[in-house]
Amino acid sequence: MLNENLNERMMFLADVAQIASSRANNIKDFENVFIKITTLFYSIEDFFEVDDFDILSILGSVGQ
């Protein structure tokens, strides 16, 4: 009985660790994409020599 309970707890902890790991990977992927998007917008800003290029307002207008 004690071993069964311990095995269940270990399986639960393994599931929690796997979920936490997958979420961390998703966050890292999001960070990489966001960095690429902001780099693209800053290069557009440099190319057109525009000051105060508002990335967030452009991203917001794209979604509408």
DSSP file (Angstrom, degrees, kcal/mol; ACC not computed):
  #  RESIDUE AA STRUCTURE BP1 BP2  ACC     N-H-->O    O-->H-N    N-H-->O    O-->H-N    TCO  KAPPA ALPHA  PHI   PSI    X-CA   Y-CA   Z-CA
    1    1 A M     >        0   0    0      0, 0.0     4,-2.2     0, 0.0     5,-0.2   0.000 360.0 360.0 360.0 -45.7    0.0    0.0    0.0
    2    2 A L  H  >  +     0   0    0      1,-0.2     4,-2.4     2,-0.2     5,-0.2   0.904 360.0  50.0 -63.5 -41.3    2.8    2.4    0.9
    3    3 A N  H  > S+     0   0    0      2,-0.2     4,-2.7     1,-0.2    -1,-0.2   0.884 109.3  51.6 -65.0 -38.3    4.7    1.6   -2.3
    4    4 A E  H  > S+     0   0    0      2,-0.2     4,-2.3     1,-0.2    -2,-0.2   0.923 111.6  46.9 -63.7 -44.0    1.5    2.2   -4.4
    5    5 A N  H  X S+     0   0    0     -4,-2.2     4,-2.1     2,-0.2    -2,-0.2   0.906 113.2  48.8 -63.8 -42.3    0.9    5.6   -2.8
    6    6 A L  H  X S+     0   0    0     -4,-2.4     4,-2.5     2,-0.2    -2,-0.2   0.908 110.4  50.9 -64.6 -42.5    4.6    6.5   -3.3
    7    7 A N  H  X S+     0   0    0     -4,-2.7     4,-2.4     1,-0.2    -2,-0.2   0.903 109.4  51.0 -61.9 -41.1    4.5    5.4   -6.9
    8    8 A E  H  X S+     0   0    0     -4,-2.3     4,-2.3     1,-0.2    -1,-0.2   0.911 111.1  48.0 -62.4 -42.7    1.4    7.5   -7.5
    9    9 A R  H  X S+     0   0    0     -4,-2.1     4,-2.5     2,-0.2    -2,-0.2   0.901 111.3  50.1 -65.5 -40.5    3.0   10.6   -6.0
   10   10 A M  H  X S+     0   0    0     -4,-2.5     4,-2.2     2,-0.2    -2,-0.2   0.901 110.8  49.4 -65.1 -40.0    6.2   10.0   -8.1
   11   11 A M  H  X S+     0   0    0     -4,-2.4     4,-2.2     2,-0.2    -2,-0.2   0.907 110.9  50.6 -64.3 -41.1    4.1    9.7  -11.2
   12   12 A F  H  X S+     0   0    0     -4,-2.3     4,-2.5     2,-0.2    -2,-0.2   0.928 111.0  47.9 -61.7 -45.7    2.2   12.9  -10.3
   13   13 A L  H  X S+     0   0    0     -4,-2.5     4,-2.5     1,-0.2    -1,-0.2   0.872 110.1  52.5 -64.5 -36.4    5.5   14.8   -9.7
   14   14 A A  H  X S+     0   0    0     -4,-2.2     4,-2.1     2,-0.2    -1,-0.2   0.903 109.9  49.0 -65.0 -40.0    6.9   13.5  -13.0
   15   15 A D  H  X S+     0   0    0     -4,-2.2     4,-2.5     2,-0.2    -2,-0.2   0.917 111.4  49.2 -64.2 -43.3    3.7   14.8  -14.8
   16   16 A V  H  X S+     0   0    0     -4,-2.5     4,-2.6     1,-0.2    -2,-0.2   0.913 111.2  49.6 -62.8 -42.4    4.1   18.2  -13.1
   17   17 A A  H  X S+     0   0    0     -4,-2.5     4,-2.2     1,-0.2    -1,-0.2   0.887 110.9  49.9 -63.9 -39.0    7.8   18.4  -14.1
   18   18 A Q  H  X S+     0   0    0     -4,-2.1     4,-2.4     2,-0.2    -2,-0.2   0.917 111.6  47.6 -66.5 -43.0    6.9   17.5  -17.7
   19   19 A I  H  X S+     0   0    0     -4,-2.5     4,-2.2     2,-0.2    -2,-0.2   0.921 112.6  49.2 -63.4 -44.4    4.2   20.2  -17.9
   20   20 A A  H  X S+     0   0    0     -4,-2.6     4,-2.1     1,-0.2    -1,-0.2   0.897 111.4  50.3 -61.9 -40.0    6.5   22.8  -16.4
   21   21 A S  H  X S+     0   0    0     -4,-2.2     4,-2.0     2,-0.2    -2,-0.2   0.915 110.2  48.6 -65.7 -43.4    9.2   21.9  -18.8
   22   22 A S  H  X S+     0   0    0     -4,-2.4     4,-2.0     1,-0.2    -1,-0.2   0.880 111.1  50.7 -66.6 -36.5    6.9   22.1  -21.8
   23   23 A R  H  X S+     0   0    0     -4,-2.2     4,-2.3     2,-0.2    -1,-0.2   0.897 108.3  52.3 -67.4 -38.6    5.6   25.5  -20.7
   24   24 A A  H  X S+     0   0    0     -4,-2.1     4,-2.3     1,-0.2    -2,-0.2   0.897 108.7  51.0 -63.4 -39.1    9.1   26.8  -20.3
   25   25 A N  H  X S+     0   0    0     -4,-2.0     4,-2.5     2,-0.2    -1,-0.2   0.903 109.3  50.6 -64.5 -39.9    9.9   25.7  -23.8
   26   26 A N  H  X S+     0   0    0     -4,-2.0     4,-2.4     2,-0.2    -2,-0.2   0.902 110.1  49.8 -64.2 -40.3    6.8   27.5  -25.1
   27   27 A I  H  X S+     0   0    0     -4,-2.3     4,-2.5     2,-0.2    -2,-0.2   0.909 110.6  50.1 -64.2 -41.5    7.9   30.7  -23.3
   28   28 A K  H  X S+     0   0    0     -4,-2.3     4,-2.3     2,-0.2    -2,-0.2   0.911 110.3  50.0 -64.0 -41.9   11.4   30.4  -24.8
   29   29 A D  H  X S+     0   0    0     -4,-2.5     4,-2.3     1,-0.2    -2,-0.2   0.911 110.5  50.4 -61.6 -41.8    9.9   30.0  -28.3
   30   30 A F  H  X S+     0   0    0     -4,-2.4     4,-2.8     1,-0.2    -2,-0.2   0.913 109.0  51.5 -62.2 -42.5    7.7   33.0  -27.7
   31   31 A E  H  X S+     0   0    0     -4,-2.5     4,-2.5     1,-0.2    -1,-0.2   0.915 109.4  50.1 -60.9 -42.9   10.7   35.0  -26.6
   32   32 A N  H  X S+     0   0    0     -4,-2.3     4,-2.0     2,-0.2    -1,-0.2   0.920 112.7  45.9 -62.6 -43.7   12.6   34.0  -29.7
   33   33 A V  H  X S+     0   0    0     -4,-2.3     4,-2.5     2,-0.2    -2,-0.2   0.922 112.6  50.7 -64.9 -43.8    9.8   35.0  -32.0
   34   34 A F  H  X S+     0   0    0     -4,-2.8     4,-2.8     1,-0.2     5,-0.2   0.901 109.4  51.0 -62.0 -41.0    9.3   38.3  -30.2
   35   35 A I  H  X S+     0   0    0     -4,-2.5     4,-2.4     1,-0.2    -1,-0.2   0.912 110.9  48.6 -62.4 -42.0   13.0   39.2  -30.5
   36   36 A K  H  X S+     0   0    0     -4,-2.0     4,-2.2     2,-0.2    -2,-0.2   0.908 112.4  48.5 -65.0 -41.0   12.8   38.5  -34.2
   37   37 A I  H  X S+     0   0    0     -4,-2.5     4,-2.4     2,-0.2    -2,-0.2   0.938 113.3  46.0 -64.6 -46.5    9.7   40.6  -34.6
   38   38 A T  H  X S+     0   0    0     -4,-2.8     4,-2.6     1,-0.2     5,-0.2   0.886 111.4  52.5 -66.2 -36.6   11.2   43.5  -32.7
   39   39 A T  H  X S+     0   0    0     -4,-2.4     4,-2.1    -5,-0.2    -1,-0.2   0.913 109.5  50.1 -62.5 -41.3   14.5   43.3  -34.6
   40   40 A L  H  X S+     0   0    0     -4,-2.2     4,-2.1     2,-0.2    -2,-0.2   0.935 111.7  47.3 -61.3 -46.7   12.6   43.4  -37.8
   41   41 A F  H  X S+     0   0    0     -4,-2.4     4,-2.5     1,-0.2    -2,-0.2   0.894 111.4  50.6 -64.6 -39.2   10.6   46.5  -36.7
   42   42 A Y  H  X S+     0   0    0     -4,-2.6     4,-2.3     2,-0.2    -1,-0.2   0.873 109.5  50.7 -67.5 -34.2   13.8   48.2  -35.5
   43   43 A S  H  X S+     0   0    0     -4,-2.1     4,-2.4     2,-0.2    -1,-0.2   0.878 110.0  50.1 -69.9 -34.8   15.5   47.5  -38.8
   44   44 A I  H  X S+     0   0    0     -4,-2.1     4,-2.5     2,-0.2    -2,-0.2   0.915 109.7  52.1 -63.4 -42.2   12.5   49.0  -40.6
   45   45 A E  H  X>S+     0   0    0     -4,-2.5     5,-1.9     1,-0.2     4,-0.7   0.920 111.8  45.4 -59.3 -44.9   12.8   52.0  -38.3
   46   46 A D  H  <5S+     0   0    0     -4,-2.3     3,-0.3     3,-0.2    -1,-0.2   0.895 111.8  52.3 -65.8 -40.2   16.4   52.4  -39.3
   47   47 A F  H  <5S+     0   0    0     -4,-2.4    -2,-0.2     1,-0.2    -1,-0.2   0.919 117.7  35.9 -63.8 -44.5   15.8   52.0  -43.0
   48   48 A F  H  <5S-     0   0    0     -4,-2.5    -1,-0.2    -5,-0.1    -2,-0.2   0.465 104.8-129.7 -88.9  -1.0   13.1   54.6  -43.1
   49   49 A E  T  <5 +     0   0    0     -4,-0.7     2,-0.4    -3,-0.3    -3,-0.2   0.920  49.9 160.2  52.2  50.3   14.9   56.8  -40.6
   50   50 A V      < -     0   0    0     -5,-1.9     3,-0.4    -6,-0.2     2,-0.3  -0.840  32.7-138.4-103.4 138.1   11.8   57.2  -38.5
   51   51 A D  S    S+     0   0    0     -2,-0.4     3,-0.2     1,-0.2    -5,-0.0  -0.704  79.1  10.8 -93.9 149.0   11.9   58.3  -34.8
   52   52 A D  S    S-     0   0    0     -2,-0.3     2,-0.5     1,-0.2    -1,-0.2   0.898  74.9-167.8  54.4  48.9    9.8   56.7  -32.1
   53   53 A F        -     0   0    0     -3,-0.4     2,-1.2     1,-0.1    -1,-0.2  -0.573  15.8-139.8 -67.3 116.6    8.5   53.8  -34.2
   54   54 A D     >  +     0   0    0     -2,-0.5     4,-1.6     1,-0.2     5,-0.2  -0.680  24.1 179.5 -90.8  96.2    5.7   52.4  -32.1
   55   55 A I  H  > S+     0   0    0     -2,-1.2     4,-2.8     1,-0.2     5,-0.2   0.896  78.3  53.6 -62.3 -43.1    6.0   48.6  -32.4
   56   56 A L  H  > S+     0   0    0      1,-0.2     4,-2.2     2,-0.2    -1,-0.2   0.880 107.5  49.5 -65.7 -38.2    3.0   47.9  -30.1
   57   57 A S  H  > S+     0   0    0      2,-0.2     4,-2.0     1,-0.2    -1,-0.2   0.877 112.4  48.9 -68.9 -34.4    0.6   50.1  -32.0
   58   58 A I  H  X S+     0   0    0     -4,-1.6     4,-2.0     2,-0.2    -2,-0.2   0.932 111.7  48.2 -68.6 -44.9    1.6   48.5  -35.3
   59   59 A L  H  X S+     0   0    0     -4,-2.8     4,-1.4     1,-0.2    -2,-0.2   0.885 112.1  51.1 -61.3 -37.3    1.2   45.0  -33.8
   60   60 A G  H  < S+     0   0    0     -4,-2.2     4,-0.4    -5,-0.2    -1,-0.2   0.883 109.8  48.4 -66.9 -38.6   -2.2   46.1  -32.5
   61   61 A S  H >< S+     0   0    0     -4,-2.0     3,-0.7     1,-0.2    -1,-0.2   0.812 106.3  57.6 -73.3 -28.2   -3.3   47.4  -35.8
   62   62 A V  H 3< S+     0   0    0     -4,-2.0    -1,-0.2     1,-0.2    -2,-0.2   0.876 104.0  53.5 -66.6 -36.5   -2.2   44.2  -37.6
   63   63 A G  T 3<        0   0    0     -4,-1.4    -1,-0.2     1,-0.2    -2,-0.2   0.604 360.0 360.0 -74.3 -11.2   -4.5   42.2  -35.3
   64   64 A Q    <         0   0    0     -3,-0.7    -1,-0.2    -4,-0.4    -2,-0.2   0.466 360.0 360.0 -90.8 360.0   -7.6   44.2  -36.1
